[in-house]
Amino acid sequence: MKPELLTFWRRLSIRSRMAGTAALAVALAVAAMAVVGYVAADRQAHRELDLGLVREANRIKRQVQSGTWSAAGPCVWLSAPACVQLVGSDGEVSAEGATERGALDTRDARAVAGGRKAAFFSTARLQGHPVRVYTAPVAQGRAVQVWVRSDGVERGVARVRTVLIEAGAAGVLLACLLGYLVARTSLAPLARLTAVVERIATTRDTRHRIAVTGHDEAARLTGSFNTMLMALHDSLTAQRRLVADASHELRTPLTSLRTNAELLARIAPDDVRRRERATTALGRQISELVDLVEDLAELARGDEGADEPADDLRLDAVVTQCVDRARAHRPATVFTVETEPTLIFGVRARLARATANLLDNAAKFSPDGSVVEVRLRDGQLTVRDRGPGIDPGDLPHIFDRFYRAPAARARPGSGLGLSIVAQAAALHGATATAEPAEDGGTVMRLSFRTAGDRKGSSSSS
């Protein structure tokens, strides 16, 4: 296809292209059928004409061999029966009904009479009319030439050709119309989908949904688009909520930083004690602000999806490493660990961050010298502390972003640690729960699907 035609084709709408493709396919099919029909009609008509000439030649042959053939008066060769002439190998011509003796070329006929050439069909023109000629041997040294006008056959074949062309043109036009109607009907769901997409692009309203009708590919596409819209709406909602919550939470530490910085600027250089207190407070607030920003960045990465490579990994090794770091960071807390080999499919960095948050949260709410029990068994990671526990009214909200129970607001933290835990759990198909311990404290639990669970579910399905 030429570049100009290709460019024009690409500029057409899908509906026009479908109609054009249907018309082209029908045109090719009709053209092929017309050619086959025309060739068949032409061959059949000429076959019947040739059979008549052969029968006439055989009749003359029998008469010649029996000695009953003789030249008769002129025949009206413009119609049936055929006209005949005998040609000798020496060129002598005897005509039966010929309007003009020797009107046909006899060179090849003499070759047939002399046995140098087989019988054959040919065409000629006499008095401006086409004729069909059959030349065959009839006796030793003699050949017969039989001919008849063929313009009637040609007119019949021409009429067949005209009918086939007209029928083909009508078929192509009908195919264009039906192709357009079929394309319009088939692409109606796509047109509605396009309208919705354009409306959403203009209004940025991702709450709109498209009604799904039927069970065909268009219905599946519509359902997938609705699913995508739901995911996009949830993502945008979470993003807006995160920005709003982050703006609210950042306002307090930034205000404190600004106040302490202004206070530090007003303290006299020789007032060392006040400057040290202000500097210490400023450093603590900067540290808290850095932790808050890191937690926000972690949540934002989780909302965008996992971009780190996931692989089969030993969760017990990850838990052990996190406990070792927690011991170094929280020396006043005693950590006990009980694990078993556990293989899961996940992202090591996300799992390590979630586990570290659970350990830090347990140590933060446990008295100095108390024990935090860490256990990994049957795909469940549990972290049990000896703290004051969680109020039942706060349990449904502890995994919410920036949520801090009234009893915990005096302690350092941003309220994002457990949100990161819940986000990592959701990323790995796990569940994060919290419940009060029987004899005081809180039990945090992460329940994973292990590699064995995945294989078992795959084999059962």
LUMBA-405099 format. One record per residue (C-alpha): residue number from 0; y, x, z. Coordinates in Angstrom, 2 decimals. Layout:
// LUMBA-405099
ATOM   i       y       x       z
ATOM NUM       Y       X       Z
...
END
This chain:
// LUMBA-405099
ATOM   i       y       x       z
ATOM   0    0.00    0.00    0.00
ATOM   1    3.42    1.32   -0.95
ATOM   2    5.83    2.16    1.91
ATOM   3    8.22   -0.62    0.81
ATOM   4    5.47   -3.22    0.83
ATOM   5    4.15   -1.92    4.13
ATOM   6    7.61   -2.17    5.69
ATOM   7    8.05   -5.70    4.34
ATOM   8    4.61   -6.69    5.66
ATOM   9    5.40   -5.36    9.14
ATOM  10    8.67   -7.30    9.23
ATOM  11    6.85  -10.59    8.71
ATOM  12    5.92  -12.72   11.68
ATOM  13    2.30  -12.86   12.80
ATOM  14    2.16  -16.47   11.60
ATOM  15    3.30  -15.45    8.10
ATOM  16    0.89  -12.55    8.03
ATOM  17   -2.02  -14.76    9.05
ATOM  18   -1.13  -17.31    6.37
ATOM  19   -0.69  -14.57    3.78
ATOM  20   -3.98  -12.94    4.75
ATOM  21   -5.80  -16.27    4.52
ATOM  22   -4.24  -16.97    1.12
ATOM  23   -5.13  -13.49   -0.11
ATOM  24   -8.72  -13.84    1.09
ATOM  25   -9.07  -17.24   -0.59
ATOM  26   -7.42  -15.91   -3.75
ATOM  27   -9.89  -13.03   -3.92
ATOM  28  -12.82  -15.37   -3.27
ATOM  29  -11.59  -17.88   -5.86
ATOM  30  -10.94  -15.10   -8.36
ATOM  31  -14.43  -13.72   -7.87
ATOM  32  -15.98  -17.18   -8.22
ATOM  33  -13.84  -17.90  -11.28
ATOM  34  -14.88  -14.67  -12.98
ATOM  35  -18.52  -15.32  -12.23
ATOM  36  -18.23  -18.93  -13.42
ATOM  37  -16.39  -17.94  -16.57
ATOM  38  -18.88  -15.22  -17.44
ATOM  39  -21.78  -17.58  -16.78
ATOM  40  -20.25  -20.37  -18.91
ATOM  41  -19.45  -17.96  -21.73
ATOM  42  -22.95  -16.49  -21.72
ATOM  43  -24.59  -19.91  -21.61
ATOM  44  -22.51  -21.29  -24.48
ATOM  45  -23.14  -18.27  -26.70
ATOM  46  -26.79  -18.25  -25.68
ATOM  47  -27.23  -21.79  -26.92
ATOM  48  -25.39  -20.90  -30.14
ATOM  49  -27.59  -17.84  -30.63
ATOM  50  -30.76  -19.84  -29.95
ATOM  51  -29.75  -22.30  -32.71
ATOM  52  -29.25  -19.43  -35.14
ATOM  53  -32.62  -17.90  -34.23
ATOM  54  -34.40  -21.24  -34.77
ATOM  55  -32.71  -21.61  -38.16
ATOM  56  -33.66  -18.03  -39.11
ATOM  57  -37.29  -18.68  -38.09
ATOM  58  -37.32  -21.83  -40.22
ATOM  59  -36.08  -19.91  -43.25
ATOM  60  -38.60  -17.14  -42.53
ATOM  61  -41.50  -19.62  -42.60
ATOM  62  -40.26  -21.13  -45.87
ATOM  63  -39.80  -17.72  -47.45
ATOM  64  -43.28  -16.59  -46.39
ATOM  65  -44.82  -19.86  -47.68
ATOM  66  -42.83  -19.68  -50.93
ATOM  67  -41.12  -23.03  -50.41
ATOM  68  -37.59  -21.73  -49.89
ATOM  69  -35.11  -22.05  -52.72
ATOM  70  -31.35  -21.85  -52.98
ATOM  71  -29.77  -25.27  -52.65
ATOM  72  -26.36  -26.66  -53.35
ATOM  73  -23.32  -25.77  -51.33
ATOM  74  -23.35  -26.66  -47.64
ATOM  75  -20.40  -27.75  -45.59
ATOM  76  -20.56  -24.68  -43.38
ATOM  77  -17.61  -25.82  -41.36
ATOM  78  -20.14  -27.83  -39.30
ATOM  79  -23.82  -27.74  -38.51
ATOM  80  -26.34  -26.93  -39.89
ATOM  81  -25.80  -23.23  -40.37
ATOM  82  -25.31  -21.57  -43.70
ATOM  83  -27.92  -19.13  -44.95
ATOM  84  -28.23  -16.30  -47.40
ATOM  85  -31.09  -13.94  -48.21
ATOM  86  -30.30  -10.29  -48.74
ATOM  87  -32.65   -7.92  -50.46
ATOM  88  -32.93   -4.25  -49.71
ATOM  89  -31.42   -3.62  -53.13
ATOM  90  -28.36   -5.70  -52.28
ATOM  91  -29.37   -8.88  -54.13
ATOM  92  -28.04  -12.00  -52.37
ATOM  93  -29.52  -15.51  -52.63
ATOM  94  -27.44  -18.14  -50.83
ATOM  95  -28.34  -21.59  -49.55
ATOM  96  -25.24  -23.63  -49.25
ATOM  97  -22.93  -20.65  -49.21
ATOM  98  -19.45  -21.47  -50.25
ATOM  99  -19.05  -18.02  -51.61
ATOM 100  -21.98  -15.77  -52.38
ATOM 101  -21.67  -12.44  -50.69
ATOM 102  -18.90  -13.62  -48.38
ATOM 103  -20.47  -11.68  -45.52
ATOM 104  -20.81   -7.91  -45.29
ATOM 105  -24.40   -7.11  -46.29
ATOM 106  -24.59   -3.39  -45.55
ATOM 107  -26.33   -3.83  -42.22
ATOM 108  -28.38   -6.70  -43.67
ATOM 109  -29.77   -4.37  -46.37
ATOM 110  -30.78   -1.95  -43.61
ATOM 111  -32.62   -4.79  -41.84
ATOM 112  -34.30   -5.82  -45.11
ATOM 113  -35.43   -2.24  -45.67
ATOM 114  -36.87   -1.99  -42.14
ATOM 115  -34.35    0.58  -41.04
ATOM 116  -32.69   -1.67  -38.45
ATOM 117  -33.81   -4.41  -36.08
ATOM 118  -32.48   -7.96  -36.02
ATOM 119  -29.02   -8.31  -34.51
ATOM 120  -26.16  -10.68  -33.75
ATOM 121  -22.59  -10.11  -34.94
ATOM 122  -19.28  -11.89  -35.33
ATOM 123  -17.04  -12.28  -38.38
ATOM 124  -14.22  -14.36  -39.77
ATOM 125  -14.47  -16.60  -42.80
ATOM 126  -11.51  -18.46  -44.16
ATOM 127   -9.63  -17.77  -40.92
ATOM 128  -12.37  -19.15  -38.66
ATOM 129  -14.63  -17.18  -36.31
ATOM 130  -18.35  -17.29  -37.11
ATOM 131  -21.46  -16.12  -35.29
ATOM 132  -23.98  -14.33  -37.51
ATOM 133  -27.67  -13.61  -36.95
ATOM 134  -29.43  -11.13  -39.25
ATOM 135  -33.24  -10.80  -39.16
ATOM 136  -36.06   -9.66  -41.46
ATOM 137  -38.03  -12.46  -43.20
ATOM 138  -40.31  -10.64  -45.62
ATOM 139  -40.96   -7.21  -47.07
ATOM 140  -37.68   -6.01  -48.51
ATOM 141  -35.74   -9.16  -47.60
ATOM 142  -33.53  -10.25  -44.66
ATOM 143  -31.87  -13.50  -43.78
ATOM 144  -28.29  -13.96  -42.57
ATOM 145  -27.59  -17.22  -40.71
ATOM 146  -24.11  -18.09  -39.53
ATOM 147  -22.17  -20.94  -38.00
ATOM 148  -18.63  -21.49  -36.84
ATOM 149  -18.11  -20.45  -33.22
ATOM 150  -14.58  -21.68  -32.63
ATOM 151  -15.94  -24.84  -30.97
ATOM 152  -17.75  -22.70  -28.44
ATOM 153  -14.67  -20.57  -27.96
ATOM 154  -12.56  -23.67  -27.33
ATOM 155  -15.09  -24.91  -24.79
ATOM 156  -15.11  -21.58  -22.97
ATOM 157  -11.30  -21.53  -23.07
ATOM 158  -11.20  -24.98  -21.48
ATOM 159  -13.53  -23.75  -18.73
ATOM 160  -11.24  -20.76  -18.18
ATOM 161   -8.20  -23.03  -17.93
ATOM 162   -9.93  -25.32  -15.44
ATOM 163  -11.01  -22.38  -13.32
ATOM 164   -7.49  -20.92  -13.28
ATOM 165   -5.93  -24.26  -12.35
ATOM 166   -8.52  -24.91   -9.66
ATOM 167   -8.06  -21.38   -8.32
ATOM 168   -4.27  -21.76   -8.16
ATOM 169   -4.64  -25.08   -6.35
ATOM 170   -7.13  -23.48   -3.97
ATOM 171   -4.74  -20.62   -3.19
ATOM 172   -1.86  -23.02   -2.54
ATOM 173   -4.09  -25.13   -0.30
ATOM 174   -5.23  -21.98    1.49
ATOM 175   -1.60  -20.99    2.10
ATOM 176   -0.85  -24.40    3.58
ATOM 177   -4.00  -24.53    5.71
ATOM 178   -3.55  -20.89    6.75
ATOM 179   -0.02  -21.62    7.91
ATOM 180   -1.15  -24.71    9.84
ATOM 181   -4.07  -22.84   11.41
ATOM 182   -1.83  -19.89   12.30
ATOM 183    0.78  -22.21   13.78
ATOM 184   -1.84  -24.03   15.87
ATOM 185   -3.67  -20.87   16.93
ATOM 186   -0.50  -18.98   17.84
ATOM 187    1.12  -21.85   19.73
ATOM 188    0.00  -20.41   23.13
ATOM 189    1.30  -17.00   22.07
ATOM 190    4.62  -18.59   21.09
ATOM 191    4.87  -20.23   24.52
ATOM 192    3.97  -16.93   26.15
ATOM 193    6.65  -15.15   24.12
ATOM 194    9.25  -17.74   25.16
ATOM 195    8.35  -17.26   28.81
ATOM 196    8.54  -13.47   28.50
ATOM 197   11.97  -13.72   26.88
ATOM 198   13.13  -16.13   29.60
ATOM 199   11.88  -13.81   32.33
ATOM 200   13.53  -10.82   30.63
ATOM 201   16.81  -12.76   30.60
ATOM 202   16.69  -14.35   34.05
ATOM 203   14.51  -11.73   35.80
ATOM 204   12.77  -14.63   37.54
ATOM 205    9.13  -13.62   38.06
ATOM 206    8.23  -16.87   39.82
ATOM 207    7.66  -18.68   36.55
ATOM 208    4.05  -19.48   35.59
ATOM 209    2.43  -20.73   32.37
ATOM 210   -0.03  -23.62   32.34
ATOM 211   -3.51  -22.44   31.27
ATOM 212   -5.38  -24.81   28.97
ATOM 213   -8.81  -24.20   27.48
ATOM 214  -11.14  -21.24   27.77
ATOM 215  -10.39  -19.25   24.62
ATOM 216   -8.79  -15.84   24.22
ATOM 217   -5.29  -17.33   24.40
ATOM 218   -6.15  -18.99   27.72
ATOM 219   -7.51  -15.68   29.03
ATOM 220   -4.35  -13.90   27.90
ATOM 221   -2.22  -16.54   29.61
ATOM 222   -4.23  -16.22   32.81
ATOM 223   -3.93  -12.43   32.73
ATOM 224   -0.19  -12.73   32.18
ATOM 225    0.12  -15.10   35.14
ATOM 226   -1.82  -12.60   37.25
ATOM 227    0.49   -9.83   36.10
ATOM 228    3.51  -11.96   36.97
ATOM 229    2.12  -12.63   40.44
ATOM 230    1.53   -8.92   41.00
ATOM 231    4.98   -8.09   39.66
ATOM 232    6.59  -10.75   41.84
ATOM 233    4.74   -9.47   44.92
ATOM 234    5.74   -5.90   44.08
ATOM 235    9.39   -6.80   43.59
ATOM 236    9.38   -8.89   46.75
ATOM 237    7.85   -6.03   48.72
ATOM 238   10.35   -3.63   47.20
ATOM 239   13.31   -5.83   48.08
ATOM 240   11.96   -6.35   51.59
ATOM 241   11.41   -2.63   52.02
ATOM 242   14.93   -1.84   50.84
ATOM 243   16.41   -4.51   53.09
ATOM 244   14.36   -3.42   56.11
ATOM 245   15.04    0.24   55.44
ATOM 246   18.77   -0.42   55.17
ATOM 247   18.68   -2.25   58.49
ATOM 248   16.58    0.37   60.24
ATOM 249   18.55    3.31   58.88
ATOM 250   21.84    1.85   60.03
ATOM 251   21.12    2.52   63.75
ATOM 252   20.05    6.20   63.53
ATOM 253   22.81    6.95   61.02
ATOM 254   25.38    5.36   63.34
ATOM 255   24.04    7.42   66.24
ATOM 256   24.12   10.58   64.14
ATOM 257   27.69    9.90   63.16
ATOM 258   28.71    9.18   66.77
ATOM 259   27.08   12.37   68.12
ATOM 260   28.52   14.42   65.27
ATOM 261   32.02   13.12   66.04
ATOM 262   31.42   13.69   69.75
ATOM 263   30.25   17.25   69.09
ATOM 264   33.40   17.89   67.05
ATOM 265   35.62   16.73   69.95
ATOM 266   33.89   18.79   72.67
ATOM 267   35.79   21.90   73.59
ATOM 268   34.14   25.17   72.56
ATOM 269   33.98   26.38   76.17
ATOM 270   32.16   23.24   77.39
ATOM 271   28.70   24.71   76.74
ATOM 272   26.70   22.13   78.73
ATOM 273   28.12   19.10   76.92
ATOM 274   27.74   20.82   73.56
ATOM 275   24.06   21.57   74.30
ATOM 276   23.38   17.95   75.30
ATOM 277   25.10   16.66   72.18
ATOM 278   23.27   19.19   69.98
ATOM 279   19.90   18.27   71.53
ATOM 280   20.56   14.56   71.00
ATOM 281   21.66   15.26   67.46
ATOM 282   18.50   17.25   66.71
ATOM 283   16.27   14.51   68.19
ATOM 284   17.96   11.85   66.10
ATOM 285   17.67   13.96   62.97
ATOM 286   13.96   14.42   63.66
ATOM 287   13.51   10.66   64.10
ATOM 288   15.46   10.03   60.92
ATOM 289   13.28   12.51   59.00
ATOM 290   10.13   10.77   60.30
ATOM 291   11.56    7.41   59.27
ATOM 292   12.37    8.64   55.78
ATOM 293    8.89   10.14   55.39
ATOM 294    7.31    6.85   56.48
ATOM 295    9.47    4.96   54.02
ATOM 296    8.47    7.35   51.24
ATOM 297    4.80    6.87   52.16
ATOM 298    5.14    3.09   52.04
ATOM 299    6.98    3.27   48.70
ATOM 300    4.20    5.41   47.19
ATOM 301    1.64    2.93   48.45
ATOM 302    3.50   -0.01   46.89
ATOM 303    3.47    1.76   43.54
ATOM 304   -0.29    2.35   43.73
ATOM 305   -2.43    5.40   44.32
ATOM 306   -1.40    8.27   42.10
ATOM 307   -3.58   10.85   43.88
ATOM 308   -7.11   11.41   42.56
ATOM 309   -9.82    9.47   44.42
ATOM 310  -13.31   10.82   44.92
ATOM 311  -16.35   10.53   47.14
ATOM 312  -15.52   12.26   50.43
ATOM 313  -16.85   12.69   53.96
ATOM 314  -14.78   10.43   56.18
ATOM 315  -16.25   12.04   59.32
ATOM 316  -14.83   15.43   58.24
ATOM 317  -11.39   13.87   57.71
ATOM 318  -11.50   12.22   61.15
ATOM 319  -12.56   15.47   62.84
ATOM 320   -9.70   17.41   61.25
ATOM 321   -7.18   14.74   62.27
ATOM 322   -8.44   14.79   65.87
ATOM 323   -8.09   18.58   66.00
ATOM 324   -4.47   18.33   64.87
ATOM 325   -3.80   15.49   67.34
ATOM 326   -5.12   17.61   70.20
ATOM 327   -2.70   20.38   69.26
ATOM 328    0.19   17.94   68.93
ATOM 329   -0.66   15.85   72.03
ATOM 330   -2.08   18.28   74.60
ATOM 331   -1.57   15.79   77.48
ATOM 332   -4.08   13.38   75.92
ATOM 333   -7.86   13.87   75.97
ATOM 334   -9.57   12.95   72.69
ATOM 335  -13.30   12.31   72.57
ATOM 336  -14.99   12.15   69.17
ATOM 337  -18.28   10.60   68.12
ATOM 338  -18.95   10.53   64.36
ATOM 339  -21.81   10.24   61.95
ATOM 340  -21.92   11.39   58.32
ATOM 341  -20.03    8.76   56.32
ATOM 342  -19.45    8.96   52.59
ATOM 343  -16.73    6.77   51.06
ATOM 344  -14.72    6.70   47.84
ATOM 345  -11.05    7.25   48.53
ATOM 346   -7.92    9.38   48.60
ATOM 347   -8.11   12.10   51.23
ATOM 348   -4.35   12.35   51.88
ATOM 349   -3.97    8.58   52.45
ATOM 350   -6.98    8.43   54.78
ATOM 351   -5.79   11.44   56.74
ATOM 352   -2.33    9.91   57.17
ATOM 353   -3.77    6.57   58.34
ATOM 354   -6.13    8.26   60.80
ATOM 355   -3.35   10.47   62.15
ATOM 356   -1.13    7.41   62.67
ATOM 357   -3.88    5.64   64.63
ATOM 358   -4.38    8.71   66.84
ATOM 359   -0.63    9.20   67.37
ATOM 360   -0.15    5.51   68.19
ATOM 361   -3.01    5.60   70.75
ATOM 362   -1.71    8.77   72.38
ATOM 363    1.88    7.46   72.49
ATOM 364    0.88    4.41   74.53
ATOM 365   -1.66    6.16   76.78
ATOM 366   -0.72    7.76   80.10
ATOM 367   -0.86   11.54   80.34
ATOM 368   -4.39   12.72   81.06
ATOM 369   -6.01    9.51   79.83
ATOM 370   -8.81    9.45   77.26
ATOM 371   -8.56    8.25   73.66
ATOM 372  -12.01    7.45   72.30
ATOM 373  -12.57    8.02   68.57
ATOM 374  -15.78    6.71   67.03
ATOM 375  -17.03    6.52   63.44
ATOM 376  -20.23    4.56   62.99
ATOM 377  -21.61    2.24   60.29
ATOM 378  -18.48    2.63   58.17
ATOM 379  -16.18    1.61   61.05
ATOM 380  -13.53    3.89   62.52
ATOM 381  -12.44    2.76   66.00
ATOM 382   -9.69    4.31   68.13
ATOM 383   -9.56    3.02   71.71
ATOM 384   -6.71    3.93   74.07
ATOM 385   -6.12    3.35   77.81
ATOM 386   -2.59    2.04   77.47
ATOM 387   -1.09   -1.23   78.66
ATOM 388   -2.56   -3.15   75.74
ATOM 389   -0.88   -5.46   73.27
ATOM 390    0.46   -8.88   74.10
ATOM 391   -1.59  -11.60   72.31
ATOM 392    1.61  -12.92   70.75
ATOM 393    2.27   -9.54   69.15
ATOM 394   -1.24   -9.00   67.72
ATOM 395   -0.65  -10.92   64.42
ATOM 396    2.45   -8.82   63.68
ATOM 397    1.64   -5.26   64.67
ATOM 398    0.75   -4.26   61.09
ATOM 399    4.03   -5.68   59.73
ATOM 400    6.68   -3.26   58.57
ATOM 401    9.31   -2.31   61.15
ATOM 402    7.74   -4.61   63.72
ATOM 403    7.97   -3.29   67.27
ATOM 404    6.79   -5.23   70.27
ATOM 405    9.41   -5.76   72.98
ATOM 406    7.47   -3.49   75.35
ATOM 407    7.45   -0.67   72.75
ATOM 408   11.08   -0.70   71.70
ATOM 409   12.05    1.80   74.36
ATOM 410    9.59    4.34   72.93
ATOM 411   10.34    6.55   69.92
ATOM 412    9.10    5.34   66.56
ATOM 413   10.11    3.36   63.51
ATOM 414    7.53    0.58   63.49
ATOM 415    6.03    1.86   60.21
ATOM 416    2.98    3.80   61.43
ATOM 417    0.59    0.85   61.57
ATOM 418    2.04   -0.55   58.33
ATOM 419    0.95    2.68   56.63
ATOM 420   -2.50    2.23   58.19
ATOM 421   -2.78   -1.33   56.80
ATOM 422   -1.56   -0.16   53.40
ATOM 423   -4.13    2.64   53.23
ATOM 424   -6.85    0.22   54.32
ATOM 425   -5.92   -2.24   51.54
ATOM 426   -5.89    0.62   49.01
ATOM 427   -9.49    1.51   49.93
ATOM 428  -10.81   -2.05   50.18
ATOM 429  -11.00   -1.79   53.97
ATOM 430   -9.65   -4.00   56.75
ATOM 431   -7.42   -2.97   59.64
ATOM 432   -7.65   -4.95   62.89
ATOM 433   -6.49   -4.61   66.49
ATOM 434   -7.95   -6.22   69.59
ATOM 435   -7.69   -5.76   73.35
ATOM 436  -10.37   -3.65   75.04
ATOM 437  -12.57   -5.22   77.69
ATOM 438  -11.35   -3.03   80.56
ATOM 439   -7.79   -2.43   79.39
ATOM 440   -6.14   -0.77   76.48
ATOM 441   -6.40   -1.52   72.76
ATOM 442   -9.06   -0.98   70.11
ATOM 443   -7.82   -0.24   66.60
ATOM 444  -10.50   -0.61   63.92
ATOM 445  -10.76    0.35   60.24
ATOM 446  -13.81   -1.11   58.46
ATOM 447  -14.75    0.63   55.20
ATOM 448  -17.25    0.00   52.43
ATOM 449  -19.40    3.10   52.28
ATOM 450  -20.99    4.58   49.16
ATOM 451  -24.31    3.05   50.19
ATOM 452  -22.70   -0.40   50.47
ATOM 453  -21.25   -0.06   46.96
ATOM 454  -24.61    0.93   45.48
ATOM 455  -26.35   -1.91   47.27
ATOM 456  -23.86   -4.50   46.03
ATOM 457  -24.06   -3.10   42.49
ATOM 458  -27.87   -3.27   42.42
ATOM 459  -27.92   -6.80   43.82
ATOM 460  -25.41   -7.99   41.23
END
